[in-house]
Amino acid sequence: MAKNIPSIGLPHHGGASYLNPLEIGAGAGQQEPLTLVHPDPYLLKFNGRYYTYATAKAGVVVLRSSDLVSWEHLGYGFQLEGHKEYWAPAAVYENGRFYLYVSSMPITEDDVHEERLMVAVSDTPEGPFEYVRTFYDTFSLDAHVVKDEQGDYYMFYSNNEFSGVDRDRAGTVILVDKMLDMVTPAGEPQIVVLPTIDEEIYEENRFGDGRDWHTIEGAFYLKRGTKHYMMYSGNAYVRPNYFLGYSVADGSKGQPLHELEWNKYPSDDQYEPLLRKNDGVEGVGHNSVVRAPNNVDSWVFYHGRNADDVLDMDREQRTMRADPLLWSGDRIYIAGPTYTPQTAPAQPTFRDLFDGSEEGLGELWQAAAGNWTRANGEALQTSRAVIAGAVTKSAYSHYVLEASVKWSKDHTGGLYGIYAAYQDESNYVSVLLDVGRRVLRAHAVYKGIQHEAIEHALPESFNFAVYHLLRVDKTGDNYRIQLDEVTVIDKRFPITSGSVGLQTRYTAASFAGFEVTRHLALTDASSTAFAEQLERTSGVGICRVSGGELHCSSKQGLRTAWLLDKLGDAALGEDYRFDTDILVKRGSEYGVYAAYTDERNSVEAVLNRTAGSVTVSSCMDGEASVLSSVTLDAANFDWTVWHTLSSTVVNGCLTIRLDDQVVFAGAVSCLAGLPGLVGAGEASFRETRYTML
């Protein structure tokens, strides 16, 4: 592809912004922050707020934020008597307890290879954490403990012994082991990433026998579709060329994480990092990934040093930085590392962190019944004598909703949760935790008739008296419900729009971090519901839906268009992003409408496989014009694989991105329309989503 990538970042068209390195402020009782450096940042979201844990000599440093941009210093979250050099902490919340995985070494030791991976626990995200156990009696560090789609935990970590005696590529590697519980690995580690290239060398001729030492560290796992991704850092963190890369595994057969076969991108012998040094930043790496406050967009947090600073080996210089994680088909893409003002992480459409001192729940809510108060980041309903409810004043048709819920323990049991849709007392969808029956239950009442409930059984260990995260991804009448990041119910209910809110039934409960983002996504589970939001508005053709993909074809070579015409309460003219993976078939041209008002007013971006180009054009009052046309590099642009086409409308400006290339950015008229798919011939679409910004 012909390269036209911004040197740093993506176009910024106003609104909230941020600047790397990220701002760290003083916490309560502090005159100034304890430190402005924050190496190896690991992020955790809990009750709508973010916490990040970092490496430090004296203990694990903890920061807190509500927007991912401005951070408050909370001090040290974990210190162990007789120890120093707390490296690469990572935190997990599970069933009421926070688990901190971190490496440390005795203060009597000078050899860093005495670092040992251990685990500590706390009842709060900021700590203090209490030591539980040390996992290994050998050099071990950089844990990432993850939950899979079945709710099982696995630990990725780095170790020297696996390939430390290798003749050609000796060094630190990444392994994975299944967890028997939160503090016990199974003891059957499997290899994930090995060193394979010279760019991963930590130290040349380390042993005086000609062998170089390599380092692969900083494991972070994520998944998209059926692909698994292992992000890692290579080289030496003290060197300018420290970099971020990744490996990929195909999970289409449903293998557990410790049985996957991993392959480096683009190959074992090619150096093509996600992030590397540039004119403003060096030594970039050791990342984690977290969703933005809108609970849709993914952001990469990593450390780096200002390139203009003289490297001082006796002083910590690594600062925390962030850039959005983007996609180029099956390939990860990061437009960074940035060091100029960038667009800040997106906020939800509706958000209440329940801080402040308003009476009751405040003006954002309609409280139908119950005794509602707010304090210390929680909403509390304390009456056990009523069916209590509070719902938003706005209605939502398609959304992502997240809310944390906690039961106030009582001998009479509990039934509490959220309204996933509420119109009136005769038309609603409830998602409730039932203490007595130990189930999560979802049911609909439609026109006064209660439909059969769907239940998911909960284990005996499930603690109702601590916070649990409920997430609902709603597309039309399809409700995908997650409990603590595991999908437990996927069901269609006959309520397509309504308010959302909080609910208790003759019990008391607490709620935290209530967030809603208008969002419509094509997934395997929501394929049919998503297709029902589309309507063919021109041409002669058909769009088939199957397995999370749309397969569009037009007849007689006519341009055919399908619009998302059922966005419902998402107002036209608002800022939004419409993006999709696209696969254009031979002899075809297909793309997206960034906005379509009528046949005389529209903006589109289309890939033409015959011409080998991508063209952005507009039609205003019937007058057509080409905004941008880019010829794709025939030698490098592979039409047989998926590509990502993204359209963002903000403040009257349009940005079109194809993979890692911005093909248009600027002000455009006639953007107050509907997004959709358009083209002639045949094409397939997946990972198609609309998000209001």
Order of alpha helices (4+ residues) and beta strands (2+ residues): beta-beta-beta-beta-beta-beta-beta-beta-beta-beta-beta-beta-beta-beta-beta-beta-beta-beta-beta-beta-beta-beta-beta-beta-beta-beta-beta-beta-beta-beta-beta-beta-beta-beta-beta-beta-beta-beta-beta-beta-beta-beta-alpha-beta-beta-beta-beta-beta-beta-beta-beta-beta-beta-beta-beta-beta-beta
